[in-house]
Amino acid sequence: MKAYLRTVRLELAEPLRISRSTMTARDAVWLGVEHDGATGYGEAVSSVYYGLDADTLVRLISAVGLERFADPESALRALRDGELASAATVPPAVTAAVESALLDLVGKRAGVPVYRLIGASGPPVAATARTIGITSLAHAAAEARRLAASGFQVVKVKVGSPDSEDDVERVRVIRDAAPQVRLLLDPNGAWSVAQATALLPRFADLGVEAVEQPLAPGDPDALGALAEKSPLPVIADEDAVSLEDARRLAGRVHGVNVKLAKCGGVHAALRIAESIEGSGTELMLGCLTASTLSLAPAVHLADRARWTDLDGHLLLAHDPWGGIGGADGLVRASSRPGLGVEEVTAYEDVA
């Protein structure tokens, strides 16, 4: 097998402000794995939160050494068995990108889509949330109206601004502008226990369906205690990174947000889903801001989730890949072999 890497810059359509930062662009590293005339693709994106820049991603992906395997099937088996790379030295985002490229290539060689490789009989279709960041009330209302008119059934509202009354009013105007949509809330860990206890009933009165990671990560016991009293379902995100985290939280929170770049890919996500089954904790599929290439593996899992938040590609000014839809509020796994994605926009490499 042969592997090659490209680094590109993904610009957002508009700045995305959350409680801890504002993003305008993100670097992405594309991995291509070639064997017998076919190529599989994966993507890893830079993350300040996880301490990964493009140069680090390139170095770590290269160090995996895919060229030592005779074929993608044996490499994929090694990845599943934990023999491809050490979890101590390779972050989950790298494992997820490598697995994506291998799944894409194995599916193409077998002539089947990825969802078939992981046990689904038909292509998953799911209503994805669409994120509205911390922004002005007027812009939030206009965005909510536009999204509802485009077919979106779920809107996720970023909160956690310094003035919590601003958050409440933003949710209120979004609710008024799009009364039929389901609302999710995401403070990205910005609240104290006292703030969350005071605010969650107010958001429940506004018809919010669930809240992600209301408390700062690092104290799962506090998150579980809050979930027990909360008038809204509480979904762990930053506190639910690994399989061990999910097991620790199972039955204590209402959901865990599984992002492939956070947990290590499709098979890691499947193990998490299996570990929480029957516990009362349900699965949310989330993503980072990235291209269709990053999101496609998760879309092939979408039939397993109660909540689907796979809109990272929709936040870009130009998505260089296509194949999962989403502009109408629905993401769809392709029935074409592999991931079913294709590069549709030429992108210059980052110098």
Helices and strands as residue ranges (DSSP letters): E 2-17, E 22-35, E 38-45, H 54-64, G 66-68, H 72-80, H 92-110, H 114-117, E 125-127, E 129-132, H 137-150, E 154-158, H 164-177, E 182-186, H 193-205, E 208-212, H 220-229, E 234-236, H 243-249, E 255-259, H 260-263, H 266-276, E 282-286, H 292-299, G 302-304, E 307-308, G 312-315, E 321-322, E 330-332, E 342-343
